[in-house]
Amino acid sequence: MLRADNIHYAKEFTNPALRDAEPNCLQALFSKQPTEHLAAGQSLFFEGDVAKHLFEVVEGSLRIFKIISDGRRVITGFLHAGDIVGVSLRNHYLYSAEAIGDTKVRRFSRKAFEAEVSNSQDLRPEVFARLCDEMAAAQDQMVLLSCKNAEERVCTFVLKQLRRKPDHNRSNAIVELPMTRLDIADYLGLTIETVSRTMTKLANKGILVSAGRHCVRIMKYGMLVQLSGDDDECDGDERGLIAYAGGQRH
């Protein structure tokens, strides 16, 4: 995927609205390709398959995962509209990808992609920049799994989904969570019971509320940031308003 493919991590950093505005961007390579439809749960490819194509997610979402030796599933990322799958791979897919809900994708030949990038002075720096973003995302995920407790992981995850929106840094924003609680648990290295219990705690604290089957509304953005363990993003006013939240951690 166009994120940390070689180490199986992900980060949202593509704006689908830019596709028509930037004729030389990577998405432009896919614009003339036919759209393929995937039903919920349908696989796009499997780990170990020959990586003959790259894919752009047009609508919907994909889960990226590996099955480890004891049969457990480890989700390493979620891809949404505008994301590209497979850029940093070479011969084989290092993970499996399947649709979370109804999803549309476009595919582009790897051979043709490599030729386009090789011949374009515009595409080469974009690929490099995105690979740098992938590495940063991989480091963030390492910190998430190795250093953060359950509440911090869930809050970090909600913030990551929120930051895909241009107006993410304020309260009352809606966060779309198309994945299931089990998906979130497998991504955060938690049990589904822990994820559900933590979401309930956040709701009881008034930090977020349900806004539909697959959405939550952020009521207290500053508190969410603080409870994620990344409260250095809060400004002085927010710190004054949410100082008491530190005593509510468990």
C-alpha positions as CSV (number, residue, x, y, z in Angstrom):
1,M,0.0,0.0,0.0
2,L,1.1,3.6,-0.3
3,R,2.1,3.8,3.3
4,A,4.4,1.5,5.2
5,D,4.0,-1.6,3.1
6,N,7.3,-3.2,3.8
7,I,6.7,-3.0,7.5
8,H,2.9,-3.2,7.4
9,Y,1.8,0.1,8.7
10,A,-0.5,2.8,7.4
11,K,-1.2,6.5,7.5
12,E,-4.0,8.6,5.9
13,F,-2.4,11.4,3.9
14,T,-4.1,11.7,0.5
15,N,-6.9,14.2,-0.2
16,P,-9.2,12.8,-2.9
17,A,-10.3,16.3,-3.8
18,L,-6.9,17.0,-5.2
19,R,-7.2,14.3,-7.9
20,D,-8.6,16.5,-10.5
21,A,-6.6,19.5,-9.5
22,E,-3.2,17.9,-9.8
23,P,-2.8,16.3,-13.2
24,N,0.7,14.9,-12.4
25,C,-0.2,13.4,-9.1
26,L,-0.2,9.6,-8.6
27,Q,-4.0,9.3,-8.7
28,A,-4.0,10.7,-12.2
29,L,-2.4,7.4,-13.4
30,F,-5.5,5.6,-12.3
31,S,-8.1,8.0,-13.6
32,K,-8.7,6.3,-16.9
33,Q,-8.8,2.8,-15.5
34,P,-12.2,1.0,-15.1
35,T,-13.7,0.9,-11.6
36,E,-14.0,-2.5,-9.9
37,H,-16.5,-3.2,-7.2
38,L,-15.9,-5.2,-4.0
39,A,-18.6,-6.4,-1.7
40,A,-18.2,-6.3,2.1
41,G,-15.6,-8.9,3.1
42,Q,-14.4,-9.6,-0.5
43,S,-10.7,-9.9,-0.9
44,L,-8.7,-7.7,-3.2
45,F,-5.6,-9.8,-2.9
46,F,-3.9,-12.3,-0.5
47,E,-0.6,-12.2,1.3
48,G,2.0,-13.9,-1.0
49,D,0.2,-13.2,-4.2
50,V,2.4,-11.8,-7.0
51,A,2.1,-8.0,-6.9
52,K,1.3,-7.4,-10.5
53,H,-0.9,-4.3,-9.8
54,L,-1.3,-1.2,-7.7
55,F,-4.7,-0.1,-6.6
56,E,-6.4,3.2,-5.8
57,V,-9.3,3.2,-3.4
58,V,-12.1,5.2,-5.1
59,E,-14.9,4.7,-2.5
60,G,-15.2,2.7,0.7
61,S,-12.5,1.3,2.9
62,L,-10.1,-1.7,3.0
63,R,-8.5,-3.5,5.9
64,I,-4.9,-4.6,5.5
65,F,-3.9,-7.6,7.6
66,K,-1.6,-10.6,8.2
67,I,-2.4,-14.0,9.7
68,I,0.3,-15.0,12.2
69,S,1.4,-18.5,12.9
70,D,-1.2,-19.3,15.6
71,G,-4.0,-18.2,13.4
72,R,-4.7,-14.8,14.8
73,R,-5.4,-11.9,12.6
74,V,-3.3,-8.7,12.9
75,I,-4.7,-5.7,11.2
76,T,-1.9,-3.3,10.2
77,G,-3.9,-0.5,8.6
78,F,-7.0,0.8,7.0
79,L,-7.2,2.4,3.6
80,H,-9.8,4.9,2.4
81,A,-10.8,6.8,-0.7
82,G,-7.8,8.4,-2.3
83,D,-5.3,5.9,-0.8
84,I,-3.0,3.8,-3.1
85,V,-2.2,0.2,-2.4
86,G,1.1,-1.4,-3.4
87,V,3.6,1.3,-4.3
88,S,6.4,0.2,-2.1
89,L,6.1,-3.5,-2.8
90,R,8.2,-5.4,-5.3
91,N,7.4,-9.0,-6.1
92,H,4.7,-10.2,-3.7
93,Y,2.1,-8.7,-1.5
94,L,3.2,-8.8,2.1
95,Y,-0.3,-8.7,3.5
96,S,-3.9,-9.4,2.5
97,A,-6.5,-6.7,1.7
98,E,-10.2,-7.0,1.8
99,A,-13.2,-4.6,1.7
100,I,-14.8,-3.5,4.9
101,G,-18.0,-2.5,3.2
102,D,-19.0,-1.9,-0.4
103,T,-15.8,-0.6,-2.0
104,K,-14.7,0.7,-5.4
105,V,-11.1,0.4,-6.6
106,R,-9.1,1.0,-9.8
107,R,-6.0,-1.0,-10.7
108,F,-2.8,-0.1,-12.5
109,S,-0.1,-2.3,-13.8
110,R,3.1,-2.3,-11.7
111,K,5.2,-2.4,-14.9
112,A,3.4,0.6,-16.3
113,F,3.6,2.4,-13.0
114,E,7.3,2.0,-12.7
115,A,7.8,3.3,-16.2
116,E,5.6,6.3,-15.5
117,V,7.5,7.2,-12.3
118,S,10.9,6.6,-14.0
119,N,9.9,9.1,-16.8
120,S,8.3,11.8,-14.7
121,Q,10.1,14.4,-12.7
122,D,6.8,15.2,-11.0
123,L,6.0,11.7,-9.8
124,R,9.4,10.7,-8.4
125,P,9.4,13.3,-5.6
126,E,5.8,12.6,-4.8
127,V,6.6,8.9,-4.4
128,F,9.6,9.7,-2.2
129,A,7.6,12.1,0.0
130,R,4.9,9.5,0.5
131,L,7.4,6.8,1.4
132,C,8.8,9.2,4.1
133,D,5.3,9.6,5.4
134,E,5.0,5.8,5.6
135,M,8.1,5.5,7.7
136,A,6.7,8.2,10.1
137,A,3.4,6.3,10.3
138,A,5.3,3.1,11.1
139,Q,7.1,4.8,14.0
140,D,3.8,6.2,15.3
141,Q,2.4,2.7,15.3
142,M,5.4,1.3,17.1
143,V,4.9,3.8,19.8
144,L,1.2,3.1,20.0
145,L,1.6,-0.7,20.5
146,S,4.7,-0.6,22.7
147,C,4.2,2.4,25.0
148,K,0.5,3.3,25.2
149,N,-2.2,1.8,27.5
150,A,-5.7,0.8,26.2
151,E,-7.3,4.2,26.7
152,E,-4.4,6.0,25.0
153,R,-4.5,3.5,22.0
154,V,-8.3,4.0,21.5
155,C,-8.0,7.8,21.7
156,T,-5.1,7.8,19.4
157,F,-7.0,5.7,16.9
158,V,-10.1,8.0,17.0
159,L,-7.8,11.0,16.5
160,K,-6.1,9.4,13.5
161,Q,-9.5,8.8,11.8
162,L,-10.6,12.3,12.7
163,R,-7.4,13.9,11.2
164,R,-8.4,12.7,7.8
165,K,-10.9,15.6,7.9
166,P,-9.8,19.2,7.1
167,D,-11.7,20.5,10.2
168,H,-10.3,17.9,12.5
169,N,-8.9,20.1,15.3
170,R,-12.2,21.1,16.9
171,S,-15.0,19.7,18.9
172,N,-18.4,18.7,17.4
173,A,-16.6,17.0,14.4
174,I,-18.0,13.7,13.1
175,V,-15.6,10.8,12.8
176,E,-16.5,7.9,10.5
177,L,-15.5,4.5,11.7
178,P,-16.6,2.0,9.0
179,M,-14.6,-0.8,10.6
180,T,-16.0,-3.1,13.3
181,R,-15.0,-3.1,16.9
182,L,-13.2,-6.3,16.2
183,D,-11.2,-4.6,13.4
184,I,-10.2,-1.9,15.8
185,A,-9.2,-4.4,18.4
186,D,-7.1,-6.3,16.0
187,Y,-5.4,-3.1,14.9
188,L,-4.7,-1.8,18.4
189,G,-3.6,-5.1,19.9
190,L,-6.5,-5.2,22.3
191,T,-9.6,-7.4,22.9
192,I,-12.9,-6.4,21.5
193,E,-14.2,-6.2,25.1
194,T,-11.5,-3.7,26.0
195,V,-12.3,-1.6,23.0
196,S,-16.0,-1.5,23.7
197,R,-15.4,-0.8,27.4
198,T,-13.0,2.1,26.6
199,M,-15.4,3.6,24.1
200,T,-18.1,3.5,26.7
201,K,-15.8,5.2,29.2
202,L,-15.1,8.0,26.7
203,A,-18.8,8.4,26.2
204,N,-19.5,8.5,29.9
205,K,-16.9,11.3,30.3
206,G,-18.7,13.3,27.6
207,I,-15.7,13.2,25.2
208,L,-17.6,11.6,22.4
209,V,-21.1,10.4,21.6
210,S,-22.6,8.0,19.1
211,A,-23.6,9.7,15.8
212,G,-24.9,6.6,14.0
213,R,-23.9,3.0,13.5
214,H,-20.4,3.8,12.2
215,C,-19.8,7.4,13.4
216,V,-19.0,9.2,16.6
217,R,-19.2,12.9,17.4
218,I,-16.2,14.5,19.2
219,M,-17.6,16.6,22.0
220,K,-14.3,17.5,23.8
221,Y,-11.4,17.5,21.3
222,G,-8.9,18.7,23.8
223,M,-9.6,16.0,26.3
224,L,-9.4,13.4,23.6
225,V,-5.9,14.7,22.6
226,Q,-4.8,14.7,26.2
227,L,-6.0,11.2,26.9
228,S,-4.3,9.9,23.8
229,G,-0.9,10.8,25.4
230,D,-0.2,13.4,22.8
231,D,-1.4,16.5,24.7
232,D,1.6,18.5,23.4
233,E,-0.8,19.4,20.6
234,C,-3.1,21.3,22.9
235,D,-2.7,25.1,23.1
236,G,-2.7,27.0,26.4
237,D,-6.4,27.6,26.5
238,E,-7.2,24.0,26.0
239,R,-4.7,22.9,28.7
240,G,-6.5,25.2,31.2
241,L,-9.9,23.7,30.3
242,I,-8.9,20.0,30.4
243,A,-6.3,19.9,33.2
244,Y,-8.7,17.9,35.3
245,A,-8.8,15.1,32.7
246,G,-5.4,13.8,33.8
247,G,-7.0,12.6,37.1
248,Q,-9.6,10.5,35.2
249,R,-7.1,8.1,33.6
250,H,-7.3,4.4,34.5
